[in-house]
Amino acid sequence: MPLAPSARWGPYEILSSIGSGGMGEVYRARDTTLGRDVAIKVLPDAFAHDAERMARFEREAQVLASLNHPHIASIYGLEESGDVRALAMELVDGPTLADRIAQGLLPLDEALDIARQIAEGVEYAHEKGVIHRDLKPANIKLTADGTVKLLDFGLAKAVDEPGPQGNPSVSPTLTMQSTRLGVILGTAAYMSPEQASGKPVDRRSDIWSFGVVLWEILSGSRLFDGETVSHTLADVLRGEIDVNKLPAGTPAVILELVGRCLDRDMKTRLRDIGEARIAIQKYRADPSEAARLSERAVTGHERGERLAWIAACGLLLATLAFIYYRPEAKELRIVKLSVLPPEKAAFFGPPAVSPDGRHVTFAATAGEKTQLWVRDLDSLAARPLPGTEGALNPFWSPDNRFIAFFAGGKLKKVEVVGGPAQTLCDASAGRGGAWSRTGVIVFTPGILDSLYRVPAAGGNATPLIALDQSLGEDSLRCPWFLPDGHHFLYTARNSDVEKSAIYAGDLGSKEKRRILNANSNAVYAPPGFVVFLRERTLMAQPFDAGSAQTTGDPFPIVEKIDFISAYGGFFSVSQNGVLAYLSSSAGSNVQLNWFDRGGKPLSAVGAPGNLFSTSISPDGSTVAVARSDPQMSTGDIWLHDLTRGATSRFTFGPKTSGYPVWSPDGSRIVFGSTRDGTFRLYVKPTGGAGKEELLSNLHGVPSDWSRDGRFIVFNQFGTKGYDIWVLPISGDRPLVPGKPFPFLQTEFSESGAKLSPDSKWVAYTSNESGQNEVYVQTFPSPGGKSQISTGGGNRPVWRRDGRELFYIAADGKLMAVEVKLGSKLEAGAPKPLFDTRLGNGPFDISPDGRRFLLANPSEDAGRTPMTVVVNWTGEVKR
């Protein structure tokens, strides 16, 4: 439906028509509420009135609304007024890239600057799990100051109307009806071969489109320009691509980049758009050096099959061992290699390089089982370390013989050659440790703890450096010993993340010295650097270990290093120049999905992201989901309406809020929040009116609310693990909290309490047997304990009618147990339903017990190779 100038549409006054395209008419409008000009894109009538396509489009718009980047045009909202549905978007003045190319050949520097900005925008979206699918010059705007803005990001995903035959470079987004092979989405001249073939696509499809756009920027002409759409698709699938046909002045490194982007084999195509950005940046920073490196590059280095790749890697490792360890070597070369995770497993947490640089240890997860592995750098494969199940945050002894780690509420150690693990002391949820050559281990035993010390042989742990709450410190973690074995670096995490800092401490005193501001772990790397993260970029700063002072300015080493607050940055260094790091790995992006009882996926719920807890409302209409921002160490709760497919924000930072639990009538959500420095219980109405209220000053996070409304059960962080506490509740408006009391407070760790529908039983997880198992006891007074799981289990959930109890087994299978409630509990044998691939992701069930809401990682989550760099300081010396 066309809109006339001066017409009012909701809060917008239509100013003029901008143009039209496959997605509908676009207008310039004035937002009379906020006083700004916007772009209004009116959806075609057939689109706007198709309920299925609108629901799908609304889900897509929610994902796009989460994108906030200077090179992506923002979406302000999906609006409806009368019979008109439209998108309100950021208005970007200026020509499209297609208009600029039509004016004549771009200078090389301008062309590469535009390409770099395009890559930055696409890279950001890919990190958020969003694929464009329709990248082309007509969807790229150039502002007056040269800023690139990507338009219609991801909208092709929501379109199903076939476009007419015509100019293939500007045709509307093409589609075909769904087939078993998938759906074609994109514009003919710029779509990837897999899109043109109707196959499933991923981010590599955008990389192909980027390569086609880059070709056009460099040459001024289209790569695929058939007479019709059909001719163009045929060229995309089989036409010649010869990068030597690009203009004669095109640098070799850029030719190589275009060729890798336009590789029809998805397995050998450039895998990360960030690599394109880096290649362009390096060339523009130093064209002569980039050309030299390009000449030395071995062409086709990623084209082998997996076995050939492993064999080549083995040869590289053997050469590495000879070059690196022979005593007569006078000059060490910089060598980089990739280390894949074990078969059918995924990296979990940061790696740890041995002090001598010969080994890398890491935790990897397969199903529900996490354990340590060791990769000897002169071998072809990693080997598991038995007895390290549940291990996290490993660190080495200074003589390279032992690996210390946290598991089962304990600090343990194991020999690198294997053998039984030895318990050193209690550590409920370790947050890093360091082993001194003087035989002392410094570590953080819990989430909100200070630093402790314990003999490396084991014994009683004693406090070393206390939290300074006057500075806002809420945790001291990630220690790292300096060469003298007495002084060490550590991170003082602050309730105000920006005030977190790196300090130097001393085994012999409680004095400390502030080194620098950073919300990161920090390590010392000879010959004299402190290495740490800043905004996911690995930095090195000259550092005098003797005086514990920086002696120069920091400089970047590697970008996009993984970071999780619980573990710090995913990097490690040896004492002789070996650096290991993980980038965009360990399961940071997961998607909530419905599954039936046979494990068949039914539908996705909400957008993917860093999801760490979820809860379904009592009536089954809404899902509360907690999403975190790992870089900022914050998180918030969002509500997803299952009927409308709409998502709205429930809590609003600046600290972390999560672990939502619904009240029995669905009118409130109780949750944990760190807004005053540590997790405490808050409650807020779900109807949009009313403020958050603090329920308890005890630190902890909620796990359930009894059906009769009288009790909230929550996990408290105890000295030896998690304890289960109960908060009595009375009243309604307002709620009146009573005095909290412990339900289970033992030498073991108990957590995840879930109350039965009759509120007379509680299911929970405990490690009292040496591994996590699910138990049930009477409530509110403990008694009549029964073990429900066999062979390991955790995260119990009751069916709403009380006839079944579900849990996740140690191997990742979803288990179902028939139960009968009464004066005593009757439980049947556990029966497996299906493999979940759940890991540590959120989990809940529908009220009728027929569907299961599980957060599954993407197929490649945690499968990104670890990068190991030998003699990384060689680059610094140059």
N, C-alpha and C positions, 0 to 999 in steps of 0.2 A: 504494500500500500504506500504510494508516494506521499511525502510530506511537503507541504507548501511552505515557502519562506514566511516568517513571522508567526507560523503556527506554534501553538503551545502543546507540548507532549510531556505530561507529568511536570517535573520541575525544570524542563528544558525548553528554551525558545529556539526554534529552528532558524538558522541564519542563511544558509545556502546549501546547495547540493555540491558534494565533493566529487562523486563518481559512483560507479556501480561495478559489480564483479559477481563472481560465482556465489558469493555469500550474501548478496543483496545490495540495496542502496545505502550509500554512506553520505551523511550530512554533517555540516559544521553547525554546532549548536552552542547556546550559552546556558551554563548551569546557573540558574538564578538563585539557587540556595548558597552555593559556594563562590559564586562570582568568577567563574573560569570558563574558558571555551573548551569544548570536548568534541569528540567525533562520535556520532550516533550511527550505528550500523543496524539498519532495519532488516530483520530476517525475512526471507521469502514466505508468502502466505502458506504455501504447501509445507514448508519446514516448520513454521511457528505453530501450526495447528495439528501437527502429528505428535501425539503424546509420547510415543516411544522415542522418537528422535529428539524431542525437546528435553526429555529426561536425560537422555544421553548427552545432549549438548550442555545442560546445566551442570552435570558432573564434570565435564571437561572445563567449563568456565570456572568452577571452583578450584581446579588445579592451577589454571592460568592465573587466577587472582592471587595465588600464593607466590607468584614470581615477582621479584622486585630487583630489577637490575637496570643500570643506565642504558644498556643497549637493547632493551626489550620494552616495547610500548605497553603501558599498564592497562589493565582492564579494571574499570571502576565498578561495574555491576551489570547484572542482567535485569533489564527493566521491562515492565509491562504497563501499558496505559490503553484502556479500551481494547480494541482488537489488535493493537500493534505490539509486537515483542521485538526488543532490540538490545544491542550491547552498547553501553556507554564506555568509551575508551579514551585514552590519552590522545589528544590532538597533536599530531606531529606535522609541523609545517616544513615544506621543502620538497624537492623532487624525489622520486624513487630512484633506486640504483639503475633501473631500466632507462629512465629519462637521462640520467647522467651518462650512461654508456652510449646512448644514441647521439650525444653531442660530440663524440669523437674519442679517440684512444686516450685512456688515462695515463698520466705519467706513472712510472713504476712505483715511486715512493707513495703517491696517493692511492694507487691500486692496492698496495700491500697494507697500508694503514686501514683502508676500508675492510680488507679481508681479515685483518687482525681483530677488528671490532666485531665483525660478524662471528668469528670463532669464539670470542669472549662471551657473547650473548648465548650462543648455542651451548657452549661449555657449561655455563651456569644452569641453563635449563636441564641439560643432561644430568647434572649433579642432583637436581631436584626430581629426577625421574620423568621428565617431560620430553617428548620427541616432537619436533616441528612437523615433519611429514610433507611440508609444502614450501620448502625454502627455495626462493627464486628472486630475481632482481625486482620484480613488481611488488614483492612483499617486504622490501628493504627500503627504508627512507633515509635521506641524508639531510640533516638540519643545516642551518646557515653556518654554524661553527665547525662543521665537518663530523658531527656525531652521528653514528649509525644507530638506527632504531629498527628492530625486527618487528614486523606486523603479523597479525593472524597466526600467532604462535600456537600450533597444535589444533587449530580450528578444523583442519582437514579431517581430523579424526571423527568429527561429528557429522560429516556431510555424506549423504548417500545418493544424491541426484546425479545421474550421468550427464556430463557436459556434451555439448554439440561438437561435431567435427568443425575444425577451424584452425586458426593460428595456434600451433601447439605450444608456443612459448608463453602465451597469455590466456590460454583456455582456462575456463573455470576448473576447479579441482575435480579430477576425474574419479569416478567410482564405478564399481560393478557390484552386482548382487553378490551376497555372501556365498562362498563355496567352501568346500572342505579345505581348499588351499589358502583361503583367506580372502581379503578384500583389497582391491587396488585403491590406493589413496595417494594423491599428489598431482602435480602438473606434468604433462607428458615430457616436455623437453628437459625437466630437471629431476624426474623421479629415478630411483635406483632400479637396477635390473630386478631385484627381488620384489619391489613394488610393481613393476611392470608385469611380472610373472604371477602376481596375486599371492605371493608368499608372505608369511609373517615378517615384520620388519622390527628393527631395533635402532639404536643410536647410529649404527654404521650406515643406515640409509640416509640419515642427515649428513653424514660425512661425505657420501657420494654426491649429494646435492650441493654441498659446499664446494666440492671439487669442480662441478660443472659451472657454478657461479664464478669461482676463481678463474677458470679458463676464460670465461666471458669478460671478466674484468681485465685480464691481462691482454687478451687478443682483440677485444671490441666486437667479437662475433660469437654467435651461438655455436656450441659444440654439436648439438643435435637440432636440426632445423628442417625436418621433412615437410613435404607438401601438405600432409594431413597428419592427424593425431596417430593414425595407424602406422604411417611411414616412420614417424618419429619414434614410436614405441619399438618398431623393428630395429631402428638404429641404436636405441638404448640397449637392446638385448644383444646385438651382434655387430654393430658398426665399429669401424676402426677408431682407435684412440692412440694417436701418436703425439706425445708431448713435444717432440722435436718440431712440430708444426706451429708451436707458439712463437711469438716474435723473437727475433734474433737476439735481443738484449736480455732475455729472461735468464736470471741466475740459475745455475745448475741445481742448487739446493731447493729452489722453488719448483723447478721442473720435476725433481724427485718427489716433492710433496704432492704436486698435482697427480703424478702417476700413482702414488700410493692411495690417494683419495679415490681415484677412478679405477681401482682394481675390481673387476667383476666378481672375483672370488672373495666372499665376505670373510673367509678365514684369514686371508692375507692382506685385506684392506687395512688402512690405518684404523686403529681400534679406538682412539680417543681424540676428539677434536682439540683437546688441550695440547696435544703434540703438534698440531698444525699451528696453533697460536705461538708455542714456544719456538718452532722453527722460523716463523716470520719475525718474531722479536729478536732472535739471535742474529738473523741476517741483517736486520735494520740497525742493530747495535754495532755490529762489526762485520761488514760484508766480506772482507778479505779472510777473516777467520772462519766464517761460515762456509765459504767456498773451499777452503783447505780441508775442513772436516768432511765436506761432501765428497771431495775427491778420494778421501781415505775410506769412505763408507763402503762396506761390502754389500753389493746389490743383491736383492733377493734373500736377505738374511732371515726373513720370517716365512719363507715359502715352503719349508719342509713339512712332512707329516710329523706327528708327535714323537714317534720313535727316532726319526732322523734328528729332530731337535734335541732330544735327550742325549743322543750319541755325540752330537756336536758340543752340547753343554759339558758332557763328560770330558771331551778333549780339551775344552777350554779350562775346566777345573784342574786337569792334570798339568796343563801348561802353567796355570796360575800357581799351583803348588810348587812347581819347579822354579818359576821366576821369583815367587814371593819368599820362599823359605831357604833357597840356597844361600849359604853364608857369603859367597863371593860377589853377590849381586851389588852393583854400585849404584844403579838408578832404578827405582821402582816405577813401573808403568801404572797408569790408572786403568783398572779393569772393572767392567760392570757386567753383572750377570743376574738372571732372574731365577728365583726359586719358587716352584709351584707348590701348593699345599698338597698333602697326601691325597691319594685317590679317594674319592667320595667324601672328602672332608673339606673344611673351610677354616681359614685362619681365624683365631679368636683372641683379640688382645695384642699387645705389642711384642715384638721379638726381643731377644737378648743375645748379644754377641759375646763370646767368651773373651776374657782379657787378652789372650794370645791371638785372637782373630781366626782361630782354626775351626770354630764351631758356631752355629746359631741354634738356639733353642726357641721354641714357640709353642703356644697352645693352639690346638686345632680341634674342631668339633665335628663329629659325625653322628647324626641323629641327636640324641640327648647326651651323648658321651663326649666329654671334653678331657683331653689328657695332653701331656707334654710330648713333644717330638724333638729330636736333635738332628740337625743336618750338618755333617762333617763336610767342610768345603772342598775336600779332595775326594768326595764320593758322589755317586749319582742319585742317591735317594735318601730321604729322611728315615729315621728309625724311631719307633715309639718307645717311651720309657714306662714300663709297667709300674703300677703303684702310684701313678700321678693323676689318677682320675679326679676330675673336678679342678685341676690346677689352673691358677691364674697368676699373673705378675711374676714370672720367674726372674731370678738374678743369680749371678755366678759367684763362686768362691774365688779369691784372688789367685789360687794355684791352678785354676781351671778343672779341678777334680770333681767338684760338687755343683749341683744346681739347687738353690733354695726356691720355694714356691709356697703359695697359700692355697689350701684346700680343706674343705670340711671343718671350717672354723679353727684351723690350726696353721702354724708356720712349720713347714717341713723341709727336709733336704734329701736328695738322692744322688748317688754317684753317677757321673756322666756315662760310665760304662754299663750301668744298670745295677740292679739289686734292690733290696727292700728300702722303702722310704722311712726316714726316721723323723718322728715328731719332736720339734724343738720347744714349742710353747703354744699357748692359746693365741688366736688371732681371728676374731669373729668375721671380719670382712677386710682383709689386708689391702692396704693402699700403697704398696711399694716397700722395698727393702734394699739394703746395701750391706756388703760383707767386707769388713776391714782385714788387712793383712795382720792386724794385731789380735785376730780371733774374736772380734765383736761384731754382732749384726745389729744394725739400727733399722727399725721398721715402724710402720704405722699399723696397729692392730685392727682398727675399725674405721667406719665411714667418717665419723666426726671426732677422731682422736688426735692426740699429740704424738710426739715421737718417743719410742721406747728403745731399750737396748737389751740384748740377751746374749749369753755366750754362744759361740758357734757350735758348741757341743750340746747345747740345750740347757734348760734350767728355768728359773724364774725371771720373767721380764720385769724391768724396772723403768720408771719414767726417766726421760732424758731432757727433753725440752717441752715446756708446757705451752698451751695455746695462750696467746695474748688477746683476750676478748675485748680489751680497750681499743685494739686496732681493728676489730671486726673479724679476726681470724676464726674460721670454723673448722679447719683441718690442717694438720702438718703432714706432708706426704712426699713420696718419691725421693728418698735420700740417695746420695751418690758420693762415695768417698774420693777425696783428693789423694794424690800420690803419697803423702806422709802417713796415711792410715789413721790419722787422728781427727783431721778436719773433714767436713763433708758439706755438700750442697743439699738443700731441700726446698720444697715449695710450701709456702704459707698461703693456703687458699683462703680468700676473703669472702665474706658474705656479699660484698660488692666486688664482682668478678674483676673489674678493672683495677682494683687495688691489690690483687694477688701479686705476690713477689717471690723472688728467689733469694734465699739467705745462705750464709755459710755458718755452720755450727762446729762445735768442738766437743770431743768425747770427754775432755777433762774439765769442762765448765759448762755453765748454762748460758754463757754469752753467745751472741749471734751478731752477724754483720749483714746488712742488707746489700745485695749485689745489684739487682735490677728488677724492674717491674715486668712480670709475665705470668699469665695464667697457663703454666706449662711445667712439666718436669724439666730438669736441666742436668746435663752430664758434662764431665770434664774430659776433654780430648787432647792428648799430647799432639804437638809440642807446646801448646798453650792456648786452648780455646775453651770457652763455655758454650755449649750447644743447646738450643732451646727452640720452642715454637713461638711464633707470633703470627696470629691470623692464619694458621695452618701452613705457614711457610717456615721451613727449618732454617734457623739463623745460627751463625757462629760469630762470637765476639772474642777478640784477643783478651786473655785472662792470665794473670800472674797467680799461680797456685800457692806460692809462698806467702804472699800478702793477702790473698783472697780478694783481689781487686781487678776490675776490668781495666785494660790498658789501651783500648781503642774502640772504634765504632763497630756495631754489628753489621753483618752483610749476609745476604741470602745464599742458601745452598741448594735447596730443593723446595718446590711448591707442592701444595695439596697433600700434605702428610695427614694421615688419619689421626683423629684426636677424640678421645672419650674421657670425660672428667674423672671417671673411676680409675682409669689407668694412665692418663696423661697422653702425650704424643706417642705414636707408634713408631719409634725409632730407637736405635741403640748404636753405640760405638765401642770399638775395642781400644786397647792401649797402644796399638801399632798401626792405626790408620784404616780399619775396616768399618764401614758404615752399613747398617741394614735398616730398611724402612718399609712401611706399608702405606700405600696410597689408594684411597677409595676402595677399601676392602670391607672387612669384617662386618657384614650384615647390617650396614647402617640404613639401608633402604628396604622396608618391608611393606607388604600390602595385606590388608584385612580381606579375607575371603570367606564366603559361606561354603560349607561342605555338608553333604548328606552323610548318613551313617555308614555308607560304604566308601567314603573318602572321595566321592565325585565332587569336583568343584562346581558350584552353582552360580555365584556372582560375586563381583568385587564390591567392597563397601568403602566408600570414601577414597581419598587420594593416598598414594604411597608416601612413606616418610620414615622418620626415626620414631617409631611407635614403641612405647614401653609399658603401657597398661591399657586395659579396656574393660568396659562393663555395660551390659545390656539392661535397659530399663525393665521394670517389672511387667509392663504390658507388651514388651517386645518391639516397641515402635521406634526407639531411639538408642543409639550406641554412643556412650561417652568414651572418648579416646584421648590418651595423653601423648603428645608429640614433643620431642626434645629437639633442641638445637645444640648438637655436640660442641660446636666451636665456642658458643657463648655460655655453655654449661647451664642453660635454662630450658624450661619446658612449660607447656600450658595444656589445658584440657579443652577439647572441642566436642561439640554435640552434632552427631550425624543423624538426620531424620531419614529413616528407612523408607518412608512412604513417598516423600517428595524428593529424596536424593540430595537434600540441601545440608550444608555444614555451616555451623555458626560457632564462634568462639565463646567459651564459657568462663575461663579465667584469663586475667591480663597481667602477666609478669609483675615486676621485672625479674623475679626469681623463679624457681621451679615449682610448678604445681602438677600433681599427678595422683595416680592410684585412686581413681574415682569409685565410689560406692553409692548406689542409689538407696534412698529411703524406701520403706515398704510400699508407700503409696506413690512413689515417683515424683514427689513434690520438691525434694531436696537431693543434693549430692554432698556427701562428706568426702573430703580429700586431704592429702598431705601437701604441705607447702613449706618452702624454705624462706618465705618472705621476711622472717625475723632472724635468719641465720641458720636455722636447723629445722628439719621436718617436724611440723606439729599439725594437729588435726583442726581443719576448718570446715564449715558447712555453708552452703549457699543455695537459695531457692532456684529451681530450674525454670521458673516461669518468666524470668527476665527482670522481675522486680525484687528488690531487697539486696542487702549487702552481705558480704562474707562475714562470718562470725567465728572467732576463735573458740574451739570447744575444749581444748586441753593444752596445758603448758608442757606436758610430758612430750618428749620427742618420739616420733613414730609415724607410721603410715597405716591407714585403715585397710582392713581386708574384708569386712562384711558388716551388715546391719540386720539384726534379727527381724524375722517376719512380724513379730508382735510389737516391734518398734522400741523395745525396752533396752536393748544393748547394742553397742558398737564394739566390735572386736578389732584390735589393731596390733601391728608388729612394733615392738620396741627394740632398739639396738642395744643389746646387753653387752657385758664385758666378754662373754664367751660365745656370743652368737646372738640370734634373734630370740626374743621372748614374746609370748602372747599375753596381751593385757585386755581388760574389758572396761569400757566406759559406760556406766549406767545412764540412761536417758529418760527423762520424764517431761510432761508438758507437750505442747504442740506449737503455740505461737506466743512467746518464743520457746525454743527448746531449752530445757534446763539440764545441763550435764551434772551428774553426780560425781562421787570420788572414784577415780580409776583404781582398779585392783588387778594384781597379776593372776592370770589363769594358769599358765605354765611358765615357770622361771627356774630352769635347771642348768646343769653344766653342759647340756647339749643345745643345739640350735633348733628351735621350733618356729614355724612361720606358716603363712598362707591359710589362716583359719577360715573355714567356711561353715556357717550354721545350717543345720537341717531345717526344712520348712516348718517343722513343729517347734523349732527353737530349743529342743531338748538334747541335741547332739552336736558335736563340733568335729569336723574333719580337718586335719592339718598335716604338715610335713615335718618330720624330725629326722636328725642324723644319729640318733642314739645307738643304732645298730652298726654304725660305721659307714653307712651310706643312707641317702635319703629314702624314706619309706613313708607311705600314707597311713595314718592312724585315725581312729575315731574314739572319742571319749564323751561321757555325759556332760551336760552343760545346764546351769552355770557353775556347778561344782564338779571338778574333774573326778573321774572314776570309771570303772568298767571298760578299761582301754582294750581296743581290738586293733590288730594290724590288718589293713585292708589290702595293700599291695604286696606283691612277691617279686623279689629280684630287682627292687628299686622302683621308686615312683615319687612324684610330687605334683603340686598344683591341683588339689582336688576341687571339684565343682559338683554340687548336687543338682539333680533334675528338680524342677520346681514342684513336682508332685511327690517328691521324696522316695520314688521307687527305684532310682538308680543313682550311683555315685560314679563320676568319671575322674580319671586322672591321667597324667602323662607318664609312661613307663621310662625306664632308663635308656631303652633303645629308641625312644621317640614315638612309640606307638600310643595311640589314644586307646585307653582301656575303659571298659564299662563293667560295673559290678552291680548286680541286682541286690537291693536291700529292702528290708521290711522293718519299719520303725514301730516302736512300742515301748513297753517297760524295759525291754532289752533289744539290742540291735541284732538282726539276723542278716548276714551278708553271704552272698554266693561267691563262686570263684571268678576272678577277673577274666574278662574275655576281650581279646584285641579287636578293635574296629578297623583302624587303618594307620599307616605311617603318616606322621604329621609334618616332618621337616620343620618343626616349630622352633627348635632351639630355645632361646629365652624370650621369644615373642609373646604378645598378649594372647589370651585364650578365654572364651566364654561359650555358653550354649544358649539356644533359644528356649523360651519358656516351655515349649512342648517337648523338648529334648530330641527333636528330629533333625535339627541343624546345628552345626558347630562353627563358631566364628574363630578363625585362626589367622595369625599374622605370619605369613610365609615370606622368607627372604627371596629376592630375585635369584634366578638360576646361577648367576655369576657372583652372587654376594659372597665375599670371603674367598673367591677363587682368583682374584687378581694376584699375579705373582708378586712375591716379595723381591725387592731390589737390593742387591748387595754390591757395594762399591769398595774395591780394594785401593788403598792409597788415595782416599778422597781428598786429603790435604794437599795432594800434588797440584790440584787445580788452584788452590789458594796460593801456593808458592809461585805460580806463574804470574 
